Amino acid sequence: MASEFTSHPDSLALTDDPGHHPAVFARAFNTGDVAAVERVYEPGAILVPTPGSPVTGAARAAANRRFLDLGVPIDVRLRHAYVVDDLALLIVDWTIDGRDTRVGGTATDVARRGTDGLWRYVIDNPFGTAAP
């Protein structure tokens, strides 16, 4: 059974269902709180905010902040979840679509189940196969 989560950033819970992890990310993103977004990643995880340019740590948080600064909610739709043991490949269609902003893509993400049984991103590649 998947963990429940709320829209309050401090009470945002991760999930024990890898196919639900993109929705957890969206809920965290839509709080507008970069700390909530950062909780869906493993500490050493990478984000590829620009094709070919992975970042981690403080640079990952800053890149997520730039996405949040668009001021528009994200919508995600899981296309595929392929799970082997404690790893999951997640293919996710996403859009950030507002009056003056439209960005989106098909993410190719990798999540890992932690020792606590909850899933976190190890690789968040929102633009999938886009060329650098």
C-alpha positions in Angstrom: 0.0 0.0 0.0 1.4 3.4 -0.9 2.1 6.0 1.8 -0.3 9.0 2.0 1.0 12.5 1.5 -0.4 16.0 1.9 0.3 19.3 0.2 2.0 20.7 3.3 5.8 20.5 2.6 6.7 19.4 6.1 4.3 16.5 6.0 5.0 15.3 2.5 5.6 11.6 2.6 7.5 9.5 0.2 6.0 6.3 -1.3 6.7 2.6 -1.2 5.3 2.3 -4.7 7.9 3.3 -7.4 5.1 4.0 -9.9 3.7 6.6 -7.6 7.0 8.4 -7.0 6.5 10.8 -9.9 3.2 11.9 -8.3 5.0 12.4 -5.0 7.5 14.6 -6.9 4.7 16.6 -8.5 3.1 17.1 -5.1 6.4 18.3 -3.7 7.0 20.6 -6.7 3.5 22.1 -6.4 4.1 23.2 -2.8 6.7 25.7 -4.3 9.1 24.6 -1.5 12.5 23.6 -2.8 13.2 21.7 0.5 10.1 19.6 -0.2 11.4 18.8 -3.7 14.8 17.9 -2.4 13.3 15.3 -0.1 12.3 13.2 -3.1 16.0 12.7 -4.0 18.8 10.6 -2.5 21.6 12.9 -1.1 24.0 12.2 -4.0 21.3 12.1 -6.8 21.7 14.0 -10.0 19.3 16.2 -11.9 19.9 17.0 -15.5 18.2 20.4 -15.8 19.8 21.1 -19.2 20.5 18.1 -21.5 24.1 16.9 -21.0 24.6 19.0 -17.8 24.0 16.9 -14.7 24.1 18.6 -11.3 24.0 17.4 -7.7 24.0 18.9 -4.2 23.5 22.6 -3.9 23.5 23.0 -7.7 20.7 20.5 -7.9 18.6 22.5 -5.4 19.4 25.7 -7.3 18.3 24.1 -10.6 15.0 22.9 -8.9 14.5 26.4 -7.5 14.8 27.8 -11.1 12.0 25.5 -12.2 9.9 26.4 -9.1 10.5 30.1 -9.9 8.4 29.7 -13.1 5.5 29.9 -10.7 3.4 27.3 -12.5 2.4 23.8 -11.2 3.8 20.7 -12.8 1.6 18.0 -14.2 3.1 14.5 -14.5 1.8 11.3 -16.2 3.7 8.0 -15.7 4.1 6.3 -19.0 6.2 3.2 -17.9 7.7 1.9 -14.6 10.2 -0.9 -15.0 11.3 -2.3 -11.6 14.1 -4.7 -10.8 14.8 -5.3 -7.1 15.5 -1.9 -5.6 15.8 0.1 -8.8 13.1 1.5 -11.0 13.3 3.2 -14.5 10.4 5.7 -14.7 9.4 7.2 -18.0 7.2 10.2 -17.3 5.5 12.8 -19.4 5.4 16.2 -17.7 4.4 19.7 -18.4 4.7 23.1 -16.6 2.0 25.0 -18.5 0.9 28.5 -17.5 -0.3 31.6 -19.3 3.3 32.8 -20.2 5.2 29.6 -19.6 5.2 26.2 -21.3 7.9 23.7 -20.8 7.7 19.9 -20.7 9.1 16.7 -21.9 9.4 13.0 -21.3 11.7 12.2 -18.4 13.8 9.1 -18.1 14.3 8.8 -14.4 15.9 6.2 -12.1 14.6 5.8 -8.5 16.0 3.5 -5.8 14.2 1.9 -2.8 15.9 2.9 0.4 16.5 0.7 3.4 13.3 2.4 4.8 11.3 0.9 1.8 10.7 4.3 0.3 11.6 5.5 -3.2 13.8 8.4 -4.1 15.3 9.7 -7.3 18.9 8.8 -8.1 18.8 10.2 -11.6 16.2 12.8 -12.6 16.5 13.5 -16.3 13.5 15.6 -17.2 14.3 16.0 -20.9 15.0 12.3 -21.5 16.8 11.8 -24.8 17.0 15.5 -25.8 20.4 16.4 -27.3 22.7 18.8 -25.4 
